[in-house]
Amino acid sequence: MKLPYQRNSIIKSEKLANYLLSLTHQEGKSKAKFFRRIGYNESNITELEQALLKIGKSNAVKVVVKYHTS
């Protein structure tokens, strides 16, 4: 199964900068080390966003988790 509503998929630049690329975020810093090691940083956030969206749009979904906000 493909990602539902994949044409509407977005990734906020703030999420990338303040989480996935943050070396000081408690949970994100290990991910930041990985993404920085493969060449992503604050100067190419758009490229990281596009790469992640491409993965989400071109691969099958393995698990669906329903998330409810209250």
PDB file of N, H, CA, C and O in Angstrom:
ATOM      1  N   MET A   1       0.841  -1.170   0.000  1.00  0.00           N
ATOM      2  CA  MET A   1       0.000   0.000   0.000  1.00  0.00           C
ATOM      3  C   MET A   1       0.893   1.242   0.000  1.00  0.00           C
ATOM      4  O   MET A   1       1.900   1.295   0.706  1.00  0.00           O
ATOM      5  N   LYS A   2       0.521   2.210  -0.779  1.00  0.00           N
ATOM      6  H   LYS A   2      -0.297   2.167  -1.353  1.00  0.00           H
ATOM      7  CA  LYS A   2       1.256   3.478  -0.821  1.00  0.00           C
ATOM      8  C   LYS A   2       0.793   4.406   0.300  1.00  0.00           C
ATOM      9  O   LYS A   2      -0.272   4.209   0.886  1.00  0.00           O
ATOM     10  N   LEU A   3       1.596   5.404   0.584  1.00  0.00           N
ATOM     11  H   LEU A   3       2.461   5.564   0.108  1.00  0.00           H
ATOM     12  CA  LEU A   3       1.277   6.392   1.604  1.00  0.00           C
ATOM     13  C   LEU A   3      -0.029   7.095   1.244  1.00  0.00           C
ATOM     14  O   LEU A   3      -0.136   7.680   0.166  1.00  0.00           O
ATOM     15  N   PRO A   4      -1.033   7.044   2.138  1.00  0.00           N
ATOM     16  CA  PRO A   4      -2.291   7.732   1.835  1.00  0.00           C
ATOM     17  C   PRO A   4      -2.077   9.241   1.717  1.00  0.00           C
ATOM     18  O   PRO A   4      -1.287   9.824   2.459  1.00  0.00           O
ATOM     19  N   TYR A   5      -2.773   9.853   0.798  1.00  0.00           N
ATOM     20  H   TYR A   5      -3.415   9.379   0.195  1.00  0.00           H
ATOM     21  CA  TYR A   5      -2.730  11.308   0.597  1.00  0.00           C
ATOM     22  C   TYR A   5      -1.311  11.822   0.348  1.00  0.00           C
ATOM     23  O   TYR A   5      -0.962  12.931   0.754  1.00  0.00           O
ATOM     24  N   GLN A   6      -0.508  11.012  -0.316  1.00  0.00           N
ATOM     25  H   GLN A   6      -0.791  10.111  -0.645  1.00  0.00           H
ATOM     26  CA  GLN A   6       0.896  11.381  -0.514  1.00  0.00           C
ATOM     27  C   GLN A   6       1.087  12.684  -1.267  1.00  0.00           C
ATOM     28  O   GLN A   6       2.108  13.346  -1.077  1.00  0.00           O
ATOM     29  N   ARG A   7       0.161  13.072  -2.100  1.00  0.00           N
ATOM     30  H   ARG A   7      -0.668  12.535  -2.254  1.00  0.00           H
ATOM     31  CA  ARG A   7       0.292  14.346  -2.827  1.00  0.00           C
ATOM     32  C   ARG A   7       0.197  15.538  -1.882  1.00  0.00           C
ATOM     33  O   ARG A   7       0.666  16.628  -2.212  1.00  0.00           O
ATOM     34  N   ASN A   8      -0.399  15.343  -0.721  1.00  0.00           N
ATOM     35  H   ASN A   8      -0.780  14.457  -0.454  1.00  0.00           H
ATOM     36  CA  ASN A   8      -0.546  16.412   0.261  1.00  0.00           C
ATOM     37  C   ASN A   8       0.527  16.375   1.344  1.00  0.00           C
ATOM     38  O   ASN A   8       0.477  17.152   2.297  1.00  0.00           O
ATOM     39  N   SER A   9       1.489  15.481   1.199  1.00  0.00           N
ATOM     40  H   SER A   9       1.529  14.850   0.425  1.00  0.00           H
ATOM     41  CA  SER A   9       2.526  15.324   2.223  1.00  0.00           C
ATOM     42  C   SER A   9       3.398  16.563   2.315  1.00  0.00           C
ATOM     43  O   SER A   9       3.792  17.144   1.304  1.00  0.00           O
ATOM     44  N   ILE A  10       3.690  16.957   3.546  1.00  0.00           N
ATOM     45  H   ILE A  10       3.370  16.486   4.367  1.00  0.00           H
ATOM     46  CA  ILE A  10       4.598  18.084   3.786  1.00  0.00           C
ATOM     47  C   ILE A  10       5.500  17.731   4.964  1.00  0.00           C
ATOM     48  O   ILE A  10       5.163  16.891   5.798  1.00  0.00           O
ATOM     49  N   ILE A  11       6.626  18.378   5.009  1.00  0.00           N
ATOM     50  H   ILE A  11       6.899  19.061   4.331  1.00  0.00           H
ATOM     51  CA  ILE A  11       7.526  18.290   6.153  1.00  0.00           C
ATOM     52  C   ILE A  11       7.900  19.724   6.488  1.00  0.00           C
ATOM     53  O   ILE A  11       8.458  20.436   5.653  1.00  0.00           O
ATOM     54  N   LYS A  12       7.600  20.140   7.686  1.00  0.00           N
ATOM     55  H   LYS A  12       7.146  19.562   8.364  1.00  0.00           H
ATOM     56  CA  LYS A  12       7.891  21.517   8.069  1.00  0.00           C
ATOM     57  C   LYS A  12       9.392  21.721   8.224  1.00  0.00           C
ATOM     58  O   LYS A  12      10.076  20.917   8.856  1.00  0.00           O
ATOM     59  N   SER A  13       9.894  22.805   7.640  1.00  0.00           N
ATOM     60  H   SER A  13       9.338  23.458   7.127  1.00  0.00           H
ATOM     61  CA  SER A  13      11.319  23.128   7.729  1.00  0.00           C
ATOM     62  C   SER A  13      11.768  23.254   9.180  1.00  0.00           C
ATOM     63  O   SER A  13      12.898  22.906   9.523  1.00  0.00           O
ATOM     64  N   GLU A  14      10.863  23.761  10.036  1.00  0.00           N
ATOM     65  H   GLU A  14       9.946  24.044   9.757  1.00  0.00           H
ATOM     66  CA  GLU A  14      11.193  23.907  11.463  1.00  0.00           C
ATOM     67  C   GLU A  14      11.453  22.550  12.102  1.00  0.00           C
ATOM     68  O   GLU A  14      12.330  22.419  12.955  1.00  0.00           O
ATOM     69  N   LYS A  15      10.689  21.538  11.689  1.00  0.00           N
ATOM     70  H   LYS A  15       9.976  21.645  10.996  1.00  0.00           H
ATOM     71  CA  LYS A  15      10.867  20.189  12.222  1.00  0.00           C
ATOM     72  C   LYS A  15      12.230  19.645  11.810  1.00  0.00           C
ATOM     73  O   LYS A  15      12.919  19.001  12.602  1.00  0.00           O
ATOM     74  N   LEU A  16      12.604  19.905  10.584  1.00  0.00           N
ATOM     75  H   LEU A  16      12.044  20.427   9.941  1.00  0.00           H
ATOM     76  CA  LEU A  16      13.905  19.442  10.114  1.00  0.00           C
ATOM     77  C   LEU A  16      15.034  20.155  10.851  1.00  0.00           C
ATOM     78  O   LEU A  16      15.979  19.518  11.316  1.00  0.00           O
ATOM     79  N   ALA A  17      14.932  21.460  10.954  1.00  0.00           N
ATOM     80  H   ALA A  17      14.164  21.977  10.577  1.00  0.00           H
ATOM     81  CA  ALA A  17      16.000  22.249  11.576  1.00  0.00           C
ATOM     82  C   ALA A  17      16.076  22.036  13.082  1.00  0.00           C
ATOM     83  O   ALA A  17      17.166  21.911  13.638  1.00  0.00           O
ATOM     84  N   ASN A  18      14.925  21.995  13.741  1.00  0.00           N
ATOM     85  H   ASN A  18      14.039  22.096  13.289  1.00  0.00           H
ATOM     86  CA  ASN A  18      14.913  21.953  15.200  1.00  0.00           C
ATOM     87  C   ASN A  18      14.866  20.548  15.783  1.00  0.00           C
ATOM     88  O   ASN A  18      14.919  20.380  17.002  1.00  0.00           O
ATOM     89  N   TYR A  19      14.765  19.542  14.925  1.00  0.00           N
ATOM     90  H   TYR A  19      14.722  19.678  13.935  1.00  0.00           H
ATOM     91  CA  TYR A  19      14.717  18.158  15.408  1.00  0.00           C
ATOM     92  C   TYR A  19      15.712  17.280  14.662  1.00  0.00           C
ATOM     93  O   TYR A  19      16.688  16.819  15.254  1.00  0.00           O
ATOM     94  N   LEU A  20      15.485  17.042  13.384  1.00  0.00           N
ATOM     95  H   LEU A  20      14.692  17.417  12.903  1.00  0.00           H
ATOM     96  CA  LEU A  20      16.344  16.113  12.650  1.00  0.00           C
ATOM     97  C   LEU A  20      17.769  16.599  12.447  1.00  0.00           C
ATOM     98  O   LEU A  20      18.679  15.784  12.298  1.00  0.00           O
ATOM     99  N   LEU A  21      17.981  17.894  12.439  1.00  0.00           N
ATOM    100  H   LEU A  21      17.242  18.557  12.560  1.00  0.00           H
ATOM    101  CA  LEU A  21      19.344  18.412  12.253  1.00  0.00           C
ATOM    102  C   LEU A  21      19.915  19.048  13.513  1.00  0.00           C
ATOM    103  O   LEU A  21      21.011  19.609  13.482  1.00  0.00           O
ATOM    104  N   SER A  22      19.181  18.967  14.623  1.00  0.00           N
ATOM    105  H   SER A  22      18.291  18.512  14.648  1.00  0.00           H
ATOM    106  CA  SER A  22      19.623  19.609  15.865  1.00  0.00           C
ATOM    107  C   SER A  22      20.544  18.700  16.674  1.00  0.00           C
ATOM    108  O   SER A  22      20.154  17.610  17.093  1.00  0.00           O
ATOM    109  N   LEU A  23      21.746  19.160  16.880  1.00  0.00           N
ATOM    110  H   LEU A  23      22.063  20.045  16.540  1.00  0.00           H
ATOM    111  CA  LEU A  23      22.710  18.399  17.681  1.00  0.00           C
ATOM    112  C   LEU A  23      22.464  18.566  19.179  1.00  0.00           C
ATOM    113  O   LEU A  23      23.123  17.918  19.992  1.00  0.00           O
ATOM    114  N   THR A  24      21.512  19.439  19.549  1.00  0.00           N
ATOM    115  H   THR A  24      20.977  19.965  18.888  1.00  0.00           H
ATOM    116  CA  THR A  24      21.219  19.658  20.960  1.00  0.00           C
ATOM    117  C   THR A  24      19.855  19.114  21.392  1.00  0.00           C
ATOM    118  O   THR A  24      19.570  19.060  22.588  1.00  0.00           O
ATOM    119  N   HIS A  25      19.017  18.715  20.449  1.00  0.00           N
ATOM    120  H   HIS A  25      19.248  18.759  19.477  1.00  0.00           H
ATOM    121  CA  HIS A  25      17.698  18.179  20.795  1.00  0.00           C
ATOM    122  C   HIS A  25      17.890  16.810  21.448  1.00  0.00           C
ATOM    123  O   HIS A  25      18.600  15.957  20.917  1.00  0.00           O
ATOM    124  N   GLN A  26      17.260  16.608  22.592  1.00  0.00           N
ATOM    125  H   GLN A  26      16.682  17.301  23.023  1.00  0.00           H
ATOM    126  CA  GLN A  26      17.452  15.374  23.362  1.00  0.00           C
ATOM    127  C   GLN A  26      17.190  14.118  22.535  1.00  0.00           C
ATOM    128  O   GLN A  26      17.987  13.181  22.577  1.00  0.00           O
ATOM    129  N   GLU A  27      16.105  14.082  21.795  1.00  0.00           N
ATOM    130  H   GLU A  27      15.457  14.844  21.761  1.00  0.00           H
ATOM    131  CA  GLU A  27      15.768  12.898  20.996  1.00  0.00           C
ATOM    132  C   GLU A  27      16.308  12.971  19.572  1.00  0.00           C
ATOM    133  O   GLU A  27      16.565  11.938  18.953  1.00  0.00           O
ATOM    134  N   GLY A  28      16.480  14.169  19.053  1.00  0.00           N
ATOM    135  H   GLY A  28      16.272  15.009  19.555  1.00  0.00           H
ATOM    136  CA  GLY A  28      16.877  14.322  17.656  1.00  0.00           C
ATOM    137  C   GLY A  28      18.368  14.287  17.393  1.00  0.00           C
ATOM    138  O   GLY A  28      18.785  14.114  16.248  1.00  0.00           O
ATOM    139  N   LYS A  29      19.185  14.449  18.431  1.00  0.00           N
ATOM    140  H   LYS A  29      18.846  14.589  19.361  1.00  0.00           H
ATOM    141  CA  LYS A  29      20.625  14.602  18.180  1.00  0.00           C
ATOM    142  C   LYS A  29      21.266  13.384  17.533  1.00  0.00           C
ATOM    143  O   LYS A  29      22.196  13.538  16.743  1.00  0.00           O
ATOM    144  N   SER A  30      20.801  12.181  17.841  1.00  0.00           N
ATOM    145  H   SER A  30      20.045  12.056  18.483  1.00  0.00           H
ATOM    146  CA  SER A  30      21.385  10.999  17.188  1.00  0.00           C
ATOM    147  C   SER A  30      21.006  10.972  15.711  1.00  0.00           C
ATOM    148  O   SER A  30      21.801  10.554  14.869  1.00  0.00           O
ATOM    149  N   LYS A  31      19.792  11.418  15.399  1.00  0.00           N
ATOM    150  H   LYS A  31      19.146  11.758  16.083  1.00  0.00           H
ATOM    151  CA  LYS A  31      19.363  11.497  14.004  1.00  0.00           C
ATOM    152  C   LYS A  31      20.153  12.591  13.282  1.00  0.00           C
ATOM    153  O   LYS A  31      20.535  12.435  12.122  1.00  0.00           O
ATOM    154  N   ALA A  32      20.391  13.698  13.987  1.00  0.00           N
ATOM    155  H   ALA A  32      20.082  13.824  14.929  1.00  0.00           H
ATOM    156  CA  ALA A  32      21.152  14.803  13.405  1.00  0.00           C
ATOM    157  C   ALA A  32      22.558  14.347  13.023  1.00  0.00           C
ATOM    158  O   ALA A  32      23.065  14.722  11.966  1.00  0.00           O
ATOM    159  N   LYS A  33      23.175  13.558  13.861  1.00  0.00           N
ATOM    160  H   LYS A  33      22.763  13.254  14.720  1.00  0.00           H
ATOM    161  CA  LYS A  33      24.520  13.054  13.550  1.00  0.00           C
ATOM    162  C   LYS A  33      24.501  12.242  12.266  1.00  0.00           C
ATOM    163  O   LYS A  33      25.398  12.364  11.432  1.00  0.00           O
ATOM    164  N   PHE A  34      23.465  11.405  12.107  1.00  0.00           N
ATOM    165  H   PHE A  34      22.736  11.306  12.784  1.00  0.00           H
ATOM    166  CA  PHE A  34      23.334  10.598  10.896  1.00  0.00           C
ATOM    167  C   PHE A  34      23.149  11.490   9.662  1.00  0.00           C
ATOM    168  O   PHE A  34      23.888  11.369   8.685  1.00  0.00           O
ATOM    169  N   PHE A  35      22.158  12.386   9.718  1.00  0.00           N
ATOM    170  H   PHE A  35      21.558  12.484  10.512  1.00  0.00           H
ATOM    171  CA  PHE A  35      21.872  13.216   8.547  1.00  0.00           C
ATOM    172  C   PHE A  35      23.038  14.137   8.207  1.00  0.00           C
ATOM    173  O   PHE A  35      23.310  14.378   7.031  1.00  0.00           O
ATOM    174  N   ARG A  36      23.718  14.646   9.204  1.00  0.00           N
ATOM    175  H   ARG A  36      23.497  14.450  10.159  1.00  0.00           H
ATOM    176  CA  ARG A  36      24.887  15.494   8.946  1.00  0.00           C
ATOM    177  C   ARG A  36      26.035  14.677   8.338  1.00  0.00           C
ATOM    178  O   ARG A  36      26.776  15.172   7.489  1.00  0.00           O
ATOM    179  N   ARG A  37      26.172  13.434   8.777  1.00  0.00           N
ATOM    180  H   ARG A  37      25.570  13.032   9.467  1.00  0.00           H
ATOM    181  CA  ARG A  37      27.230  12.574   8.248  1.00  0.00           C
ATOM    182  C   ARG A  37      27.024  12.286   6.761  1.00  0.00           C
ATOM    183  O   ARG A  37      27.990  12.103   6.020  1.00  0.00           O
ATOM    184  N   ILE A  38      25.753  12.247   6.327  1.00  0.00           N
ATOM    185  H   ILE A  38      24.969  12.396   6.929  1.00  0.00           H
ATOM    186  CA  ILE A  38      25.506  11.977   4.902  1.00  0.00           C
ATOM    187  C   ILE A  38      25.333  13.261   4.097  1.00  0.00           C
ATOM    188  O   ILE A  38      24.924  13.222   2.936  1.00  0.00           O
ATOM    189  N   GLY A  39      25.650  14.415   4.725  1.00  0.00           N
ATOM    190  H   GLY A  39      25.982  14.447   5.668  1.00  0.00           H
ATOM    191  CA  GLY A  39      25.746  15.653   3.957  1.00  0.00           C
ATOM    192  C   GLY A  39      24.661  16.690   4.132  1.00  0.00           C
ATOM    193  O   GLY A  39      24.705  17.736   3.484  1.00  0.00           O
ATOM    194  N   TYR A  40      23.685  16.432   4.989  1.00  0.00           N
ATOM    195  H   TYR A  40      23.649  15.583   5.516  1.00  0.00           H
ATOM    196  CA  TYR A  40      22.617  17.418   5.175  1.00  0.00           C
ATOM    197  C   TYR A  40      22.927  18.326   6.358  1.00  0.00           C
ATOM    198  O   TYR A  40      23.489  17.895   7.365  1.00  0.00           O
ATOM    199  N   ASN A  41      22.546  19.598   6.214  1.00  0.00           N
ATOM    200  H   ASN A  41      22.089  19.948   5.396  1.00  0.00           H
ATOM    201  CA  ASN A  41      22.720  20.592   7.278  1.00  0.00           C
ATOM    202  C   ASN A  41      21.750  21.738   7.024  1.00  0.00           C
ATOM    203  O   ASN A  41      20.894  21.645   6.144  1.00  0.00           O
ATOM    204  N   GLU A  42      21.878  22.811   7.784  1.00  0.00           N
ATOM    205  H   GLU A  42      22.573  22.887   8.499  1.00  0.00           H
ATOM    206  CA  GLU A  42      20.951  23.945   7.651  1.00  0.00           C
ATOM    207  C   GLU A  42      20.983  24.602   6.270  1.00  0.00           C
ATOM    208  O   GLU A  42      20.014  25.249   5.872  1.00  0.00           O
ATOM    209  N   SER A  43      22.061  24.444   5.556  1.00  0.00           N
ATOM    210  H   SER A  43      22.848  23.918   5.880  1.00  0.00           H
ATOM    211  CA  SER A  43      22.157  25.104   4.255  1.00  0.00           C
ATOM    212  C   SER A  43      21.438  24.348   3.133  1.00  0.00           C
ATOM    213  O   SER A  43      21.251  24.891   2.044  1.00  0.00           O
ATOM    214  N   ASN A  44      21.039  23.112   3.388  1.00  0.00           N
ATOM    215  H   ASN A  44      21.191  22.671   4.273  1.00  0.00           H
ATOM    216  CA  ASN A  44      20.341  22.359   2.339  1.00  0.00           C
ATOM    217  C   ASN A  44      19.105  21.616   2.883  1.00  0.00           C
ATOM    218  O   ASN A  44      18.846  20.465   2.532  1.00  0.00           O
ATOM    219  N   ILE A  45      18.369  22.300   3.735  1.00  0.00           N
ATOM    220  H   ILE A  45      18.579  23.235   4.021  1.00  0.00           H
ATOM    221  CA  ILE A  45      17.154  21.715   4.322  1.00  0.00           C
ATOM    222  C   ILE A  45      16.141  21.350   3.241  1.00  0.00           C
ATOM    223  O   ILE A  45      15.460  20.331   3.361  1.00  0.00           O
ATOM    224  N   THR A  46      16.029  22.150   2.202  1.00  0.00           N
ATOM    225  H   THR A  46      16.582  22.978   2.104  1.00  0.00           H
ATOM    226  CA  THR A  46      15.077  21.858   1.130  1.00  0.00           C
ATOM    227  C   THR A  46      15.411  20.532   0.455  1.00  0.00           C
ATOM    228  O   THR A  46      14.510  19.765   0.113  1.00  0.00           O
ATOM    229  N   GLU A  47      16.681  20.261   0.266  1.00  0.00           N
ATOM    230  H   GLU A  47      17.413  20.884   0.543  1.00  0.00           H
ATOM    231  CA  GLU A  47      17.090  18.997  -0.343  1.00  0.00           C
ATOM    232  C   GLU A  47      16.752  17.816   0.564  1.00  0.00           C
ATOM    233  O   GLU A  47      16.323  16.768   0.080  1.00  0.00           O
ATOM    234  N   LEU A  48      16.942  17.976   1.876  1.00  0.00           N
ATOM    235  H   LEU A  48      17.290  18.828   2.269  1.00  0.00           H
ATOM    236  CA  LEU A  48      16.571  16.924   2.821  1.00  0.00           C
ATOM    237  C   LEU A  48      15.060  16.694   2.783  1.00  0.00           C
ATOM    238  O   LEU A  48      14.601  15.552   2.762  1.00  0.00           O
ATOM    239  N   GLU A  49      14.301  17.769   2.773  1.00  0.00           N
ATOM    240  H   GLU A  49      14.674  18.697   2.790  1.00  0.00           H
ATOM    241  CA  GLU A  49      12.846  17.654   2.697  1.00  0.00           C
ATOM    242  C   GLU A  49      12.428  16.884   1.451  1.00  0.00           C
ATOM    243  O   GLU A  49      11.609  15.968   1.530  1.00  0.00           O
ATOM    244  N   GLN A  50      12.984  17.247   0.311  1.00  0.00           N
ATOM    245  H   GLN A  50      13.650  17.991   0.246  1.00  0.00           H
ATOM    246  CA  GLN A  50      12.632  16.582  -0.945  1.00  0.00           C
ATOM    247  C   GLN A  50      13.035  15.108  -0.944  1.00  0.00           C
ATOM    248  O   GLN A  50      12.298  14.266  -1.457  1.00  0.00           O
ATOM    249  N   ALA A  51      14.190  14.792  -0.375  1.00  0.00           N
ATOM    250  H   ALA A  51      14.788  15.477   0.041  1.00  0.00           H
ATOM    251  CA  ALA A  51      14.641  13.399  -0.301  1.00  0.00           C
ATOM    252  C   ALA A  51      13.703  12.567   0.570  1.00  0.00           C
ATOM    253  O   ALA A  51      13.355  11.443   0.209  1.00  0.00           O
ATOM    254  N   LEU A  52      13.294  13.111   1.713  1.00  0.00           N
ATOM    255  H   LEU A  52      13.577  14.024   2.007  1.00  0.00           H
ATOM    256  CA  LEU A  52      12.383  12.389   2.599  1.00  0.00           C
ATOM    257  C   LEU A  52      11.009  12.221   1.966  1.00  0.00           C
ATOM    258  O   LEU A  52      10.395  11.161   2.089  1.00  0.00           O
ATOM    259  N   LEU A  53      10.522  13.253   1.292  1.00  0.00           N
ATOM    260  H   LEU A  53      11.020  14.114   1.192  1.00  0.00           H
ATOM    261  CA  LEU A  53       9.228  13.149   0.608  1.00  0.00           C
ATOM    262  C   LEU A  53       9.283  12.121  -0.514  1.00  0.00           C
ATOM    263  O   LEU A  53       8.324  11.378  -0.725  1.00  0.00           O
ATOM    264  N   LYS A  54      10.387  12.076  -1.223  1.00  0.00           N
ATOM    265  H   LYS A  54      11.165  12.679  -1.051  1.00  0.00           H
ATOM    266  CA  LYS A  54      10.544  11.097  -2.302  1.00  0.00           C
ATOM    267  C   LYS A  54      10.474   9.677  -1.751  1.00  0.00           C
ATOM    268  O   LYS A  54       9.841   8.805  -2.347  1.00  0.00           O
ATOM    269  N   ILE A  55      11.118   9.449  -0.625  1.00  0.00           N
ATOM    270  H   ILE A  55      11.632  10.157  -0.141  1.00  0.00           H
ATOM    271  CA  ILE A  55      11.066   8.127   0.006  1.00  0.00           C
ATOM    272  C   ILE A  55       9.628   7.792   0.393  1.00  0.00           C
ATOM    273  O   ILE A  55       9.147   6.688   0.139  1.00  0.00           O
ATOM    274  N   GLY A  56       8.955   8.750   1.005  1.00  0.00           N
ATOM    275  H   GLY A  56       9.345   9.647   1.211  1.00  0.00           H
ATOM    276  CA  GLY A  56       7.581   8.524   1.428  1.00  0.00           C
ATOM    277  C   GLY A  56       6.618   8.279   0.288  1.00  0.00           C
ATOM    278  O   GLY A  56       5.656   7.526   0.438  1.00  0.00           O
ATOM    279  N   LYS A  57       6.862   8.901  -0.844  1.00  0.00           N
ATOM    280  H   LYS A  57       7.644   9.512  -0.966  1.00  0.00           H
ATOM    281  CA  LYS A  57       5.960   8.784  -1.983  1.00  0.00           C
ATOM    282  C   LYS A  57       6.258   7.583  -2.872  1.00  0.00           C
ATOM    283  O   LYS A  57       5.379   7.131  -3.606  1.00  0.00           O
ATOM    284  N   SER A  58       7.474   7.061  -2.822  1.00  0.00           N
ATOM    285  H   SER A  58       8.188   7.428  -2.226  1.00  0.00           H
ATOM    286  CA  SER A  58       7.846   6.007  -3.757  1.00  0.00           C
ATOM    287  C   SER A  58       7.960   4.624  -3.134  1.00  0.00           C
ATOM    288  O   SER A  58       8.189   3.648  -3.849  1.00  0.00           O
ATOM    289  N   ASN A  59       7.808   4.517  -1.823  1.00  0.00           N
ATOM    290  H   ASN A  59       7.623   5.309  -1.242  1.00  0.00           H
ATOM    291  CA  ASN A  59       7.905   3.223  -1.159  1.00  0.00           C
ATOM    292  C   ASN A  59       6.572   2.834  -0.538  1.00  0.00           C
ATOM    293  O   ASN A  59       5.729   3.680  -0.239  1.00  0.00           O
ATOM    294  N   ALA A  60       6.409   1.541  -0.354  1.00  0.00           N
ATOM    295  H   ALA A  60       7.094   0.854  -0.597  1.00  0.00           H
ATOM    296  CA  ALA A  60       5.180   1.035   0.255  1.00  0.00           C
ATOM    297  C   ALA A  60       5.181   1.311   1.755  1.00  0.00           C
ATOM    298  O   ALA A  60       6.229   1.333   2.399  1.00  0.00           O
ATOM    299  N   VAL A  61       3.993   1.517   2.288  1.00  0.00           N
ATOM    300  H   VAL A  61       3.141   1.499   1.764  1.00  0.00           H
ATOM    301  CA  VAL A  61       3.820   1.710   3.722  1.00  0.00           C
ATOM    302  C   VAL A  61       3.885   0.340   4.390  1.00  0.00           C
ATOM    303  O   VAL A  61       3.225  -0.598   3.943  1.00  0.00           O
ATOM    304  N   LYS A  62       4.666   0.219   5.446  1.00  0.00           N
ATOM    305  H   LYS A  62       5.202   0.981   5.809  1.00  0.00           H
ATOM    306  CA  LYS A  62       4.799  -1.050   6.167  1.00  0.00           C
ATOM    307  C   LYS A  62       3.831  -1.137   7.338  1.00  0.00           C
ATOM    308  O   LYS A  62       3.273  -2.200   7.610  1.00  0.00           O
ATOM    309  N   VAL A  63       3.633  -0.018   8.033  1.00  0.00           N
ATOM    310  H   VAL A  63       4.087   0.845   7.812  1.00  0.00           H
ATOM    311  CA  VAL A  63       2.788   0.008   9.225  1.00  0.00           C
ATOM    312  C   VAL A  63       1.944   1.283   9.202  1.00  0.00           C
ATOM    313  O   VAL A  63       2.431   2.355   8.842  1.00  0.00           O
ATOM    314  N   VAL A  64       0.693   1.155   9.583  1.00  0.00           N
ATOM    315  H   VAL A  64       0.297   0.284   9.875  1.00  0.00           H
ATOM    316  CA  VAL A  64      -0.179   2.311   9.696  1.00  0.00           C
ATOM    317  C   VAL A  64      -0.526   2.486  11.171  1.00  0.00           C
ATOM    318  O   VAL A  64      -1.047   1.571  11.809  1.00  0.00           O
ATOM    319  N   VAL A  65      -0.233   3.668  11.704  1.00  0.00           N
ATOM    320  H   VAL A  65       0.190   4.411  11.185  1.00  0.00           H
ATOM    321  CA  VAL A  65      -0.560   3.992  13.090  1.00  0.00           C
ATOM    322  C   VAL A  65      -1.544   5.139  13.062  1.00  0.00           C
ATOM    323  O   VAL A  65      -1.268   6.179  12.465  1.00  0.00           O
ATOM    324  N   LYS A  66      -2.676   4.967  13.691  1.00  0.00           N
ATOM    325  H   LYS A  66      -2.900   4.122  14.176  1.00  0.00           H
ATOM    326  CA  LYS A  66      -3.658   6.054  13.730  1.00  0.00           C
ATOM    327  C   LYS A  66      -3.308   6.950  14.888  1.00  0.00           C
ATOM    328  O   LYS A  66      -3.140   6.489  16.017  1.00  0.00           O
ATOM    329  N   TYR A  67      -3.199   8.230  14.608  1.00  0.00           N
ATOM    330  H   TYR A  67      -3.336   8.604  13.691  1.00  0.00           H
ATOM    331  CA  TYR A  67      -2.817   9.230  15.599  1.00  0.00           C
ATOM    332  C   TYR A  67      -3.970  10.179  15.789  1.00  0.00           C
ATOM    333  O   TYR A  67      -4.443  10.794  14.833  1.00  0.00           O
ATOM    334  N   HIS A  68      -4.421  10.300  17.004  1.00  0.00           N
ATOM    335  H   HIS A  68      -4.038   9.801  17.781  1.00  0.00           H
ATOM    336  CA  HIS A  68      -5.538  11.182  17.303  1.00  0.00           C
ATOM    337  C   HIS A  68      -5.049  12.307  18.217  1.00  0.00           C
ATOM    338  O   HIS A  68      -4.308  12.069  19.170  1.00  0.00           O
ATOM    339  N   THR A  69      -5.469  13.516  17.917  1.00  0.00           N
ATOM    340  H   THR A  69      -6.072  13.709  17.143  1.00  0.00           H
ATOM    341  CA  THR A  69      -5.174  14.632  18.804  1.00  0.00           C
ATOM    342  C   THR A  69      -6.448  15.005  19.537  1.00  0.00           C
ATOM    343  O   THR A  69      -7.535  14.986  18.960  1.00  0.00           O
ATOM    344  N   SER A  70      -6.316  15.333  20.767  1.00  0.00           N
ATOM    345  H   SER A  70      -5.433  15.348  21.237  1.00  0.00           H
ATOM    346  CA  SER A  70      -7.497  15.713  21.542  1.00  0.00           C
ATOM    347  C   SER A  70      -7.297  17.038  22.195  1.00  0.00           C
ATOM    348  O   SER A  70      -8.189  17.524  22.891  1.00  0.00           O
TER     349      SER A  70
END
